[in-house]
């Protein structure tokens, strides 16, 4: 597996924010074909949070993929973001549930969209987007974090079902072009996902 370090390769750090560019699949490109298999997949690994009031903390995560978002729906999702911004994207995402993210033994977060691309060597990039939980106090206070209504996950998995990636618990997304979005983290660094394995 080619080395893909989430924090260094995919992120640009500027003015206290972390942003990344996520590439969406292109129709008709075989090497970037989107998986639509109905077979359930489960990925587990370590979740490492950096910074914050508690310093660096670790947890166990489980990402369950019930199904992948078809290419036509991915195009619709990005189109909603382009035409109506984050509010329109949230509305489009709420119609779907494609999987679940669980941290330790907590209640799982519904994942609304999951897509996967493969390169010529068979290595996969799995991207997931979810409407994040917003607490009552956070909503009443009108915190700036309300502008970051998504949870974003990115995994890089080799042909043996192992890999790494990153997670942005509170993310803002912007449309950049036909096949790209920009994801901004509310905070300094996203969480790292390490020792990721596809459960057989």
N, C-alpha and C positions, 0 to 999 in steps of 0.2 A: 504493500500500500504506500503510495506517495505521501510524504509528510504534509499534512494540512493543519497548521496551527491556527485555531479559530481566532484567538486574540490578536495575532500578528498578521496573518495573511488577509483576513477579511474585514478588519476594522480600521477605521481612521479616527484617531483621537484628536479632538480639537475643542478648546474652550470648555473643558470639563465634561463634555459629552462624548459618547461613543456612538458612531454611526457605522453602518455596513451597507453594502449593496447586495441585494439578493437577486439572483437570475432566475427568471421563470422559463419553463420549457418552450421551445419553439416548435410549432406544428410542422410535421414533415421531416424533422431531423431525427433520424433513427437513433443516433447516439444519445439524444436527449429525450427519448421516449418517456412518456409518463405512465407509471404503473397504475393500473386500475383493478388489480387482483382483489377478489373478495376474501382471500385467505387472510386471517388475522395474523399480525406480527406483533411481537413484544420485545422491546429493547430495554435493558436495564444498565445501570452504571452509577458512578459517583457524581454528585453535584457539589461544586465548590463555589461558595459565595465569597467575594472579596470586598473588603471595606465595610462601611456601615458602623453602627454603634457597637456591634458585637465582634468586630474584626472579621477574620476569615473563619468561616464555618463550613462544615461538610454535611451532606445528606445522601440518601439513596433515592434515585428516581426510577420510575417505570413509565415508559411511553408505550401505550397500546394503540396499534393502528388497526382499526376495524376495516377500513377501506381507504383507498386513495382517491383524491378529488380528480375527476376526469378533466382532460385538457380544456374542454369547452367551458367547464365551470371555472377553471383557473382564469381563463380569458375574461369571463364575466365578472369575476371578483376584481381583477385589475382594472377592468373598464369602469366598474363602480367607483373605485378609488380615484381614477382619472377624472370622472365626470362630477362626482359629488363629495370627494374628500373622505375623511375618516368616518363621518357619520353614515355616508352611503355604504362604505365598506362594512361597517358594523351591521347594518341592516341586512346586507347580502350574506354575511357570515352566519348570522343567527338562524338562518334556515337550515343549516347543516350541522351534523355531528359525525366526525370521521374517526374519532379516537378519544383517548383519555391520557392525561398526565397526572401521575401520582407522586408526591414527595413523601418519603418515609411511609408512614401508615395513615397519612391524612386523606381527606376526601379528594377524589379525583377531579381535575379541571377538564371540562369538555373541550376537545380540540375540534375546531370548526372546519379547518382546511388542512390537508396534508398532500404534498406532491413530491414526487421523486424523479430525479434524472440520473442517468447512468452514462459514464464515459466509455471510451473505446476499450478500456481494460476491465470493464465490468464493475468498477467502483461506483458507489451510489452516494448521492447527496439527497438527504431527506430534509424537507423544510415544512414546518408546521406553524400555523397561526391560530390563535384563540382569543376570544374576548375575555379579558382578565377579570377577576373578582375585584369589585370596588366596595370597600367597607362603608357602613352608614356614616361614621364619623368623617371619613374622607370626603364623602359626597356632600355632607352638610357644611363642611368647612370650605368647600370650593377650592380645594388644593390644586396647585399647578399640575400635580400628578394626574388629574383628570384628563389632561391633554395627551396622556399616554395610556390608551385604553386596551392595548393588546399585549398578549404574551407571545414571544417569538422563539422558536426552537430551530436549530440547524445541526444536523448530524452528517458525518462523513464515515461511510461504512465500506470496508474492503470486501473482497470476495469470500473471506472466511467469516463474515458476519461480525467483525470487530471494528472499533473506531473511536472517534471522539467528536466533540462539537461544542456548542455554546447555547446558552439560554438567556434571553432578556425578559425578566419578569414583567416589567412595565415599559412598553415600547410605543413610539409614535412612528407611523409609516407615511411615506410620500411616494407619489408616482413619479418616476424618472424617465420612463420610456416604455416602448412596447414590451420589453422583456425584463425590465429592472424596476425594483423599488428600493428606496432608501429606508433603513430602519434605524431609529435613534433611541438610545437607551436613556431612561430617567435615572441618572446616577453616573458613577464614574466608570465602572467596568461591569460587563455582563458576567453571568456565572459560567464557569467552565463545566463541560460534561466530559468525564474521563472514564477509561476502562469500560467503554460501552460494548455491550454484547447483544446479539440477536439470540433470544432464547429459542431452543429447538422444541 
